[in-house]
Amino acid sequence: MLILLIFFTLNVKSQNQTMQNGIYLMEYNSPTKNSNKLVLRDSLYVLYTENDTISNRIFWISKRKFILKDCYNTELGKTLTNSFGDICYEITDIKNGRFSFKPYYTGQLHITLTDGIFVPLNLK
């Protein structure tokens, strides 16, 4: 009985982790989408893409949901944000310190984007 209780406690504790300040590699589950780097620092983020660097505020909705405010610099991206809302990232699973995510537009919850994994590179 004690062993089961300890296992359950450890499992619940690991499932309630939140992403900390630091650098994360964003690996997408699509061969057409390149990996990005995301730097989190309190209420700010910096997103390094293949062609651009974007920085702005991050809004935590819960321990497993956050919004990267205005994470597009292209005209198409700005049009998508104006039409569908900012992108919300939902942490769907946590395994071995990696955070599986599902992004979707806040104004159109049924439109999901390419899911992936946040891989911690350097946490502070």
C-alpha angles and dihedrals in degrees: 000000000000092000091053091050093051091048091049092048093050092047093050092046092052092048092055096058116128128207111267133208109288146077123310132185111224107214114186126209091231126087090215095057120078123221118258134198120236123195117197121197114169106290096351134078138191117203117199112199130175092268107019150031117223127185130181142117128316119213117204110210093178138336089284104034132064140160125223103212115228097346094171127079097178124091091241091051092049090049090051091049092049091049102039106018132244121319116265118201116210118196103224100177141004120210129162092347092306121120118216111209141193116199124203139163114266093222095047109036093178092062107084124183130210110309123219148143134285107219114196112232103169122001122193 
